[in-house]
Amino acid sequence: MTRYIDRVAGAFLAIWIALPAASASLFKAPEGCNVYVTVQMRSCQMSQHYRCKGDPEGHQWALYSDGEGPYFLSQTDWETRWVDSIDLFIGQRDRIISEADPASFTTLTSGGRDDYDFKTESDHGEIRRYVGNDRLTGETVTIDGVRLERTKFELSAYAEDGTLIWQRKGQQLIHRDWRLFFGDQEVFQNSTGERHDGIDTPVDFATPDEPGYLASKPKFDCDVVTAGVGQLNGG
């Protein structure tokens, strides 16, 4: 199974490398994988969500892109555990190595709260511990005809020696049938106190045969994001 995951991830990496040269084309998933929804989000973000034949039951992939192209690839299981995570910009891959309290989507949806505590190790040998929780708020929202439920969350990342690296907190949205989390509004703060407020709320969901399905470029807030980068660079 590990070799299969490596092959699928390699295929995704090949697509990522090819996309800038064909940015206007539709996205193509690796052989044996089917995209079931393309999601456009705020802050010039988008994602493709797939399931692949040969993966364990309940596993799925997500590829996240911004205005410069794909930047993050992840595989989650039925309980939304972080099975495989690949930072496409720096080429680092992380996998779970131990779980004091595994994440459980079922626990969240059945009981209203899920706590988790697990460690990952990168292919460079870096170990991180993640501790957090998700809580249902009881609120539902409908975006582009898709019913979602709002959650509150808190998540902290620690180095192997226990040093705090960063903290995130805010709210997200879940889809029960797809067993997915989507961003909404959150605050990120690193160990030095530097803070960033983000809004990554979904805006458009495109399933097969709908406009925007397999689109390869994000379309919301990209002018705003680009202008902000230009100002930071003196533009």
N, C-alpha and C positions, 0 to 999 in steps of 0.2 A: 504493500500500500504506500509506503514512503516513496518508492520509485515512481508510482503513479502520480502522487502529489507533486514531486519534483518535475515530472514531465509536463503537467498542466501549468504549474507556475512558470516553467521555462517558456511555454507557448504564450502565456500572458506577457512575459517580458519581451518576447519577440514582437508581439503586437504593439506594445508600448513604444519600442524603438522605431517601429514603422509609422506610427500615427502622425508625427509632425510633418512627414513628407506627403501625407494624404489626409490632411486635417479636415477636408470637406467631405470625405467619404463616410459611409456608414460603418459603425463598429462591427467587427467580426470576432465572435468568441472562438476559442480553440475547438478543434475537432472533438465531437462527442459532448459538447456543452451547449446548453440552450439558455439564452437570455429571456427571463420572464417579465422583467420590467426595467425600463430606463427612467431614472429619476433626475429631474432638474431641481436644483436647490438655490437658495439665496447665496450671496457672497461669491458668485461665479464658481459654483461647485456643481458637480453632477456625479451620478453613480450608475453602474451597470450591475445587475444582479442575475446570477446564473446558477444552474444546477448541472452537474456533469455525470454522465453514465459511469460507472466505475468507482465513484466516490461512495463512502458509507452512507446509508440511509439517513436523510435529514441534514447532510452537509451541503453547504452552498458557498459560493464565492461572491465577492463584491470588489469592483474596481472603481476607485475614486479618482476624479480628474478635476483640475481647475483650468484657468485660461491658458496655462502653459503645457497642458497635457496630463496624462495619468501620473499620479504621485503615490498611490497606496493601494495595495492588493491584500485582501484578507479572505481567509476561509473560516467559517464558523460551523458549529454542529447544531443539532436539534435544540440544544439548550443555550445556544448563542455563545458558547465558550470560544475563546480565541485560539483556534486550532493552529492557524498559520497566519503570520503577518509579515508583509514584505514592504519596506520603505523603498520605493522605486528611485528616489532621488539619490540616496546614499548607498543603495544596494545592500541593505541590512535585513536579515530575516530573523524573526523571533518565533519561538515555539514554547508552549507550556511545558514546564518540567516538574512542577509539584503544585498541589492544590490543598490548602488547609480547609477551604470552603469553596467548592466549585460554584461558578455562576450557574443559575438555573432560571430559564425563561418560564418554565412550568411553575416554579415556586412563586415567581412574580405575578403571573396571571391568575393563579389560583388563590394566593394568599395576600396579594397586594404589596408585598415587599420581598426583596431578595438581597442578601448580604453575600459578599464574596471576598476571597483572599487567596491569591495564587501567585506563582512565580514563573517567569519566562527566562529563557536564555537565548541570546543571539548567536548567529554563526560566527561571531567574533569573540564569543565567550563572556559577553556582558550579561549579568544576571540582574533582573529587576523584580521587585515585589509590588503587586497591585492590590489595594484594599479599598473597598467601596460598597455602595448599596444603591439599589433602584427601588423607587416607591411609586405605585399608582396614585394619581391624584383624584381619580373619579371623573375627570373631565374627558370629554370626547370632542374631536374636531373633524370636520370633513374638508379635505383639500382635493380639488380636482376630481370630486366624486368618490374619493377613497376615505373610508372611515378609519381614524387613528385615535389612540388613547394617549393622553399626556402622562409623563412620569417626571418625578424629581430624582436627581441623582447627585452623589458625591463620590469622587474617585481620587485617590492619592497614589503616587508612584514613588518607590524608594529604591535607593541603590543597595547593593549587596550588604554593605556595612550598616544599613538602616537609615542612612541620610536621606532626608526628603528631597526629591527632585522637582516635583510639581504637584499641584492640586487642581482639580477641575470640579465645578459644581454648576447646577442649573437645571434645565428641563429638557426632556427629549420626547419623542413620539414613537409609539410601537404599533406594528401591524400584527395582530394575533395569528392570522392564517399564514402570512409569509414568514413569521417568526423573525422579524427584523426590528432594529432600532434605527430611528432617523434623528438627526440633530435638530435642535430647535434654537434655544438661547442658552448660552453658558458663559461662565467666567473662568479663565485660565490664569493661574498665578504660579510663577516658578519660585525656586528656593530663595531668590534674592528679593522677592516681593514685586517683581515686574508683572503687570497685569494686562490681560487682553480680553476684551468682551467680543464674543462671536455670535453671529446669527446665521445658521445654516438650515433654516426651515425649508422643507420640501415645498415646491410650487406646482410642479407638473409631473404626473405619472403617465408614462406611455407603455402600454402593453402591446403585444403583437397586433398588427393591423391598425394601430392608432398613430396619428401624426407625432413625430418625435422619437418613435421607437428606434433604438440603435443609433441615435444621434451621437456624434463623437465630440461635440464641443458644448460647454455650458453656455447658457444664454441669459441668465438673470444677474444683474448688478455688476457685470464685467466692466462696464465703462467706469463705474464708481471705484472698483478695485484698482483698475489700471491708473486712474487719476491719482489715487492715494499713493501708489508706488512711485508715480512720477514726482509727486510733491516730496516724498521722502528722499528721492534721488536728486532733488534740486530742479526737477522738471517743471 
